[in-house]
């Protein structure tokens, strides 16, 4: 069976594994560790080239204080919340309904329609940049949080539908047939039979989409500008304009911006793992 459990390997492989795992973990976390260290250094450490040494003075409280009280960071964070939460709700709700329709009903073009949702995931965002930007200008949605939410929902619904449709297809179809025999309406079957069974998938998908949207930078700079509508990922770059090359403040802002998705994952990790692994042993 592959992969072979490490406890069944030789002592030499076990020792190598135990040595490589911490090294790989440190290598993977090295950029985040560097940003965390930079966020507590004073500005003078960067001008003197003290990139990896100990901070000449610990300025963590000052740096994070400037981020929260001397910049537009709170507004950017609120913009991210107002963009991410409606997008997650909208994309997950639409994908639940489309996944139910594509996974339960048999009609002509079902598979073609499903393939169109799948194919949409492989279109590079870069080639859509100009037409999407022009479309937002024509619709009067450019530089608005509403426009960013609508386009995020449109782009994420394809992936979410693929996820939900495959999940619903794995559910026991006998439950739906039994409800139909009892004369239950289709919308009641969706709401009272299928939707409760989808809770692990909804939780897993919500965590994934929350992380995707919160960390989005591409569409944030293409469709918005300024503190009125930009999310935190795009707003961090404003530190350069406000404080020139303030890498210590950008590092502190990056740590603050990264905390909500991490907190979201740890709060939902039990449901997230259950949703991803459900059906793996069938």
DRENMAR-178730 format. One record per residue (C-alpha): residue number from 0; residue in one letter; x, y, z. Coordinates in steps of 0.05 Angstrom, whole numbers, plus 5000, padded with zeros to 4 digits. Layout:
N
+-----+---------+------+-------+------+
: num : residuo : east : north :   up :
+-----+---------+------+-------+------+
: NUM :       A :    X :     Y :    Z :
...
+-----+---------+------+-------+------+
end
This chain:
282
+-----+---------+------+-------+------+
: num : residuo : east : north :   up :
+-----+---------+------+-------+------+
:   0 :       X : 5000 :  5000 : 5000 :
:   1 :       X : 5025 :  5070 : 4983 :
:   2 :       X : 5047 :  5111 : 5021 :
:   3 :       X : 5081 :  5064 : 5067 :
:   4 :       X : 5071 :  5082 : 5141 :
:   5 :       X : 5136 :  5112 : 5168 :
:   6 :       X : 5133 :  5068 : 5230 :
:   7 :       X : 5139 :  5007 : 5185 :
:   8 :       X : 5203 :  5034 : 5153 :
:   9 :       X : 5274 :  5020 : 5174 :
:  10 :       X : 5307 :  5059 : 5231 :
:  11 :       X : 5349 :  5097 : 5181 :
:  12 :       X : 5288 :  5122 : 5142 :
:  13 :       X : 5252 :  5140 : 5207 :
:  14 :       X : 5312 :  5181 : 5231 :
:  15 :       X : 5317 :  5216 : 5163 :
:  16 :       X : 5242 :  5230 : 5164 :
:  17 :       X : 5245 :  5259 : 5235 :
:  18 :       X : 5303 :  5303 : 5214 :
:  19 :       X : 5272 :  5328 : 5149 :
:  20 :       X : 5203 :  5344 : 5175 :
:  21 :       X : 5226 :  5400 : 5222 :
:  22 :       X : 5273 :  5427 : 5168 :
:  23 :       X : 5217 :  5428 : 5116 :
:  24 :       X : 5171 :  5462 : 5167 :
:  25 :       X : 5222 :  5516 : 5182 :
:  26 :       X : 5236 :  5527 : 5108 :
:  27 :       X : 5162 :  5533 : 5093 :
:  28 :       X : 5150 :  5582 : 5150 :
:  29 :       X : 5214 :  5622 : 5138 :
:  30 :       X : 5180 :  5679 : 5098 :
:  31 :       X : 5126 :  5685 : 5152 :
:  32 :       X : 5179 :  5684 : 5207 :
:  33 :       X : 5219 :  5738 : 5171 :
:  34 :       X : 5157 :  5782 : 5164 :
:  35 :       X : 5141 :  5772 : 5238 :
:  36 :       X : 5212 :  5792 : 5258 :
:  37 :       X : 5211 :  5853 : 5211 :
:  38 :       X : 5146 :  5876 : 5243 :
:  39 :       X : 5180 :  5888 : 5311 :
:  40 :       X : 5243 :  5922 : 5284 :
:  41 :       X : 5254 :  5997 : 5280 :
:  42 :       X : 5261 :  6031 : 5213 :
:  43 :       X : 5336 :  6044 : 5224 :
:  44 :       X : 5350 :  5968 : 5221 :
:  45 :       X : 5330 :  5968 : 5148 :
:  46 :       X : 5371 :  6029 : 5129 :
:  47 :       X : 5433 :  5998 : 5163 :
:  48 :       X : 5423 :  5930 : 5131 :
:  49 :       X : 5405 :  5892 : 5195 :
:  50 :       X : 5356 :  5846 : 5161 :
:  51 :       X : 5367 :  5781 : 5198 :
:  52 :       X : 5401 :  5802 : 5263 :
:  53 :       X : 5368 :  5817 : 5329 :
:  54 :       X : 5328 :  5882 : 5329 :
:  55 :       X : 5368 :  5942 : 5355 :
:  56 :       X : 5305 :  5958 : 5394 :
:  57 :       X : 5238 :  5925 : 5399 :
:  58 :       X : 5186 :  5970 : 5366 :
:  59 :       X : 5129 :  5921 : 5361 :
:  60 :       X : 5080 :  5963 : 5401 :
:  61 :       X : 5098 :  6026 : 5363 :
:  62 :       X : 5094 :  5992 : 5294 :
:  63 :       X : 5028 :  5958 : 5307 :
:  64 :       X : 5001 :  6021 : 5340 :
:  65 :       X : 5017 :  6061 : 5276 :
:  66 :       X : 4983 :  6007 : 5235 :
:  67 :       X : 4919 :  6011 : 5274 :
:  68 :       X : 4916 :  6085 : 5295 :
:  69 :       X : 4961 :  6121 : 5245 :
:  70 :       X : 4937 :  6092 : 5179 :
:  71 :       X : 4874 :  6070 : 5143 :
:  72 :       X : 4885 :  5997 : 5163 :
:  73 :       X : 4819 :  5992 : 5203 :
:  74 :       X : 4781 :  6017 : 5142 :
:  75 :       X : 4816 :  5967 : 5097 :
:  76 :       X : 4801 :  5911 : 5146 :
:  77 :       X : 4727 :  5931 : 5148 :
:  78 :       X : 4726 :  5933 : 5071 :
:  79 :       X : 4754 :  5862 : 5070 :
:  80 :       X : 4700 :  5839 : 5117 :
:  81 :       X : 4645 :  5873 : 5076 :
:  82 :       X : 4673 :  5841 : 5012 :
:  83 :       X : 4690 :  5772 : 5038 :
:  84 :       X : 4629 :  5754 : 5080 :
:  85 :       X : 4576 :  5769 : 5026 :
:  86 :       X : 4619 :  5734 : 4974 :
:  87 :       X : 4624 :  5671 : 5016 :
:  88 :       X : 4549 :  5671 : 5030 :
:  89 :       X : 4531 :  5685 : 4957 :
:  90 :       X : 4579 :  5635 : 4926 :
:  91 :       X : 4562 :  5579 : 4974 :
:  92 :       X : 4487 :  5590 : 4969 :
:  93 :       X : 4487 :  5591 : 4893 :
:  94 :       X : 4533 :  5530 : 4889 :
:  95 :       X : 4488 :  5491 : 4936 :
:  96 :       X : 4429 :  5502 : 4890 :
:  97 :       X : 4467 :  5491 : 4825 :
:  98 :       X : 4502 :  5430 : 4855 :
:  99 :       X : 4434 :  5402 : 4875 :
: 100 :       X : 4405 :  5413 : 4806 :
: 101 :       X : 4465 :  5383 : 4770 :
: 102 :       X : 4474 :  5326 : 4819 :
: 103 :       X : 4401 :  5303 : 4827 :
: 104 :       X : 4363 :  5319 : 4764 :
: 105 :       X : 4374 :  5283 : 4698 :
: 106 :       X : 4361 :  5328 : 4638 :
: 107 :       X : 4391 :  5339 : 4569 :
: 108 :       X : 4454 :  5381 : 4573 :
: 109 :       X : 4466 :  5366 : 4647 :
: 110 :       X : 4537 :  5341 : 4635 :
: 111 :       X : 4552 :  5396 : 4585 :
: 112 :       X : 4529 :  5449 : 4635 :
: 113 :       X : 4572 :  5417 : 4689 :
: 114 :       X : 4633 :  5416 : 4643 :
: 115 :       X : 4622 :  5490 : 4630 :
: 116 :       X : 4626 :  5504 : 4705 :
: 117 :       X : 4690 :  5461 : 4708 :
: 118 :       X : 4721 :  5494 : 4646 :
: 119 :       X : 4710 :  5563 : 4675 :
: 120 :       X : 4759 :  5546 : 4730 :
: 121 :       X : 4815 :  5538 : 4680 :
: 122 :       X : 4808 :  5607 : 4647 :
: 123 :       X : 4867 :  5650 : 4669 :
: 124 :       X : 4844 :  5713 : 4705 :
: 125 :       X : 4896 :  5755 : 4670 :
: 126 :       X : 4862 :  5750 : 4602 :
: 127 :       X : 4796 :  5772 : 4634 :
: 128 :       X : 4826 :  5833 : 4667 :
: 129 :       X : 4811 :  5885 : 4612 :
: 130 :       X : 4740 :  5862 : 4593 :
: 131 :       X : 4720 :  5854 : 4667 :
: 132 :       X : 4746 :  5923 : 4683 :
: 133 :       X : 4710 :  5953 : 4623 :
: 134 :       X : 4646 :  5917 : 4643 :
: 135 :       X : 4649 :  5946 : 4714 :
: 136 :       X : 4659 :  6015 : 4685 :
: 137 :       X : 4599 :  6007 : 4639 :
: 138 :       X : 4556 :  5981 : 4696 :
: 139 :       X : 4578 :  6036 : 4744 :
: 140 :       X : 4608 :  5985 : 4791 :
: 141 :       X : 4681 :  6004 : 4785 :
: 142 :       X : 4714 :  6022 : 4850 :
: 143 :       X : 4656 :  5996 : 4892 :
: 144 :       X : 4653 :  5940 : 4942 :
: 145 :       X : 4589 :  5916 : 4909 :
: 146 :       X : 4623 :  5906 : 4842 :
: 147 :       X : 4680 :  5867 : 4874 :
: 148 :       X : 4631 :  5823 : 4911 :
: 149 :       X : 4590 :  5808 : 4849 :
: 150 :       X : 4650 :  5789 : 4807 :
: 151 :       X : 4680 :  5747 : 4862 :
: 152 :       X : 4614 :  5709 : 4868 :
: 153 :       X : 4613 :  5699 : 4793 :
: 154 :       X : 4685 :  5673 : 4790 :
: 155 :       X : 4680 :  5629 : 4852 :
: 156 :       X : 4613 :  5597 : 4836 :
: 157 :       X : 4645 :  5551 : 4783 :
: 158 :       X : 4693 :  5519 : 4833 :
: 159 :       X : 4640 :  5516 : 4887 :
: 160 :       X : 4590 :  5483 : 4840 :
: 161 :       X : 4642 :  5430 : 4822 :
: 162 :       X : 4654 :  5417 : 4896 :
: 163 :       X : 4580 :  5414 : 4915 :
: 164 :       X : 4556 :  5374 : 4856 :
: 165 :       X : 4607 :  5319 : 4869 :
: 166 :       X : 4589 :  5319 : 4943 :
: 167 :       X : 4515 :  5313 : 4929 :
: 168 :       X : 4527 :  5257 : 4879 :
: 169 :       X : 4560 :  5217 : 4935 :
: 170 :       X : 4499 :  5222 : 4980 :
: 171 :       X : 4451 :  5162 : 4983 :
: 172 :       X : 4400 :  5176 : 4928 :
: 173 :       X : 4350 :  5131 : 4964 :
: 174 :       X : 4336 :  5187 : 5013 :
: 175 :       X : 4312 :  5233 : 4957 :
: 176 :       X : 4271 :  5178 : 4925 :
: 177 :       X : 4238 :  5161 : 4991 :
: 178 :       X : 4220 :  5234 : 5002 :
: 179 :       X : 4190 :  5237 : 4931 :
: 180 :       X : 4149 :  5175 : 4944 :
: 181 :       X : 4121 :  5209 : 5006 :
: 182 :       X : 4101 :  5268 : 4963 :
: 183 :       X : 4150 :  5318 : 4990 :
: 184 :       X : 4161 :  5379 : 4945 :
: 185 :       X : 4228 :  5386 : 4911 :
: 186 :       X : 4247 :  5450 : 4948 :
: 187 :       X : 4230 :  5416 : 5014 :
: 188 :       X : 4275 :  5357 : 4994 :
: 189 :       X : 4331 :  5406 : 4982 :
: 190 :       X : 4319 :  5446 : 5046 :
: 191 :       X : 4302 :  5390 : 5095 :
: 192 :       X : 4338 :  5329 : 5067 :
: 193 :       X : 4398 :  5349 : 5026 :
: 194 :       X : 4420 :  5414 : 5058 :
: 195 :       X : 4429 :  5385 : 5129 :
: 196 :       X : 4473 :  5330 : 5099 :
: 197 :       X : 4515 :  5382 : 5064 :
: 198 :       X : 4538 :  5418 : 5128 :
: 199 :       X : 4609 :  5389 : 5128 :
: 200 :       X : 4618 :  5407 : 5055 :
: 201 :       X : 4589 :  5477 : 5066 :
: 202 :       X : 4637 :  5488 : 5125 :
: 203 :       X : 4697 :  5464 : 5085 :
: 204 :       X : 4678 :  5506 : 5025 :
: 205 :       X : 4665 :  5568 : 5067 :
: 206 :       X : 4735 :  5564 : 5097 :
: 207 :       X : 4767 :  5555 : 5028 :
: 208 :       X : 4728 :  5612 : 4996 :
: 209 :       X : 4739 :  5658 : 5056 :
: 210 :       X : 4814 :  5647 : 5049 :
: 211 :       X : 4813 :  5657 : 4973 :
: 212 :       X : 4774 :  5722 : 4976 :
: 213 :       X : 4808 :  5751 : 5037 :
: 214 :       X : 4877 :  5740 : 5006 :
: 215 :       X : 4857 :  5763 : 4936 :
: 216 :       X : 4902 :  5818 : 4910 :
: 217 :       X : 4893 :  5814 : 4835 :
: 218 :       X : 4820 :  5835 : 4829 :
: 219 :       X : 4828 :  5883 : 4888 :
: 220 :       X : 4877 :  5926 : 4849 :
: 221 :       X : 4842 :  5917 : 4782 :
: 222 :       X : 4772 :  5935 : 4804 :
: 223 :       X : 4783 :  5983 : 4862 :
: 224 :       X : 4827 :  6040 : 4884 :
: 225 :       X : 4832 :  6080 : 4947 :
: 226 :       X : 4813 :  6068 : 5019 :
: 227 :       X : 4739 :  6075 : 5006 :
: 228 :       X : 4733 :  6007 : 4972 :
: 229 :       X : 4800 :  5970 : 4972 :
: 230 :       X : 4809 :  5908 : 5017 :
: 231 :       X : 4867 :  5900 : 5063 :
: 232 :       X : 4912 :  5863 : 5014 :
: 233 :       X : 4913 :  5922 : 4967 :
: 234 :       X : 4912 :  5973 : 5024 :
: 235 :       X : 4979 :  5948 : 5053 :
: 236 :       X : 5016 :  5978 : 4993 :
: 237 :       X : 4990 :  6047 : 5014 :
: 238 :       X : 5040 :  6046 : 5071 :
: 239 :       X : 5094 :  6059 : 5019 :
: 240 :       X : 5059 :  6123 : 4997 :
: 241 :       X : 5043 :  6144 : 5068 :
: 242 :       X : 5109 :  6127 : 5103 :
: 243 :       X : 5156 :  6119 : 5042 :
: 244 :       X : 5193 :  6050 : 5043 :
: 245 :       X : 5164 :  6031 : 5112 :
: 246 :       X : 5178 :  5956 : 5109 :
: 247 :       X : 5170 :  5949 : 5184 :
: 248 :       X : 5099 :  5977 : 5180 :
: 249 :       X : 5084 :  5936 : 5118 :
: 250 :       X : 5106 :  5874 : 5156 :
: 251 :       X : 5063 :  5892 : 5216 :
: 252 :       X : 5004 :  5905 : 5169 :
: 253 :       X : 5016 :  5838 : 5134 :
: 254 :       X : 5013 :  5801 : 5200 :
: 255 :       X : 4948 :  5836 : 5218 :
: 256 :       X : 4919 :  5820 : 5150 :
: 257 :       X : 4938 :  5746 : 5155 :
: 258 :       X : 4906 :  5735 : 5223 :
: 259 :       X : 4831 :  5730 : 5203 :
: 260 :       X : 4840 :  5672 : 5153 :
: 261 :       X : 4884 :  5635 : 5204 :
: 262 :       X : 4833 :  5646 : 5259 :
: 263 :       X : 4777 :  5624 : 5211 :
: 264 :       X : 4814 :  5560 : 5196 :
: 265 :       X : 4828 :  5542 : 5269 :
: 266 :       X : 4756 :  5557 : 5288 :
: 267 :       X : 4729 :  5513 : 5232 :
: 268 :       X : 4785 :  5462 : 5226 :
: 269 :       X : 4742 :  5404 : 5253 :
: 270 :       X : 4687 :  5417 : 5202 :
: 271 :       X : 4739 :  5433 : 5148 :
: 272 :       X : 4775 :  5367 : 5155 :
: 273 :       X : 4710 :  5329 : 5161 :
: 274 :       X : 4684 :  5360 : 5097 :
: 275 :       X : 4747 :  5345 : 5057 :
: 276 :       X : 4753 :  5273 : 5081 :
: 277 :       X : 4680 :  5254 : 5080 :
: 278 :       X : 4672 :  5196 : 5032 :
: 279 :       X : 4746 :  5183 : 5028 :
: 280 :       X : 4737 :  5113 : 5059 :
: 281 :       X : 4676 :  5093 : 5018 :
+-----+---------+------+-------+------+
end
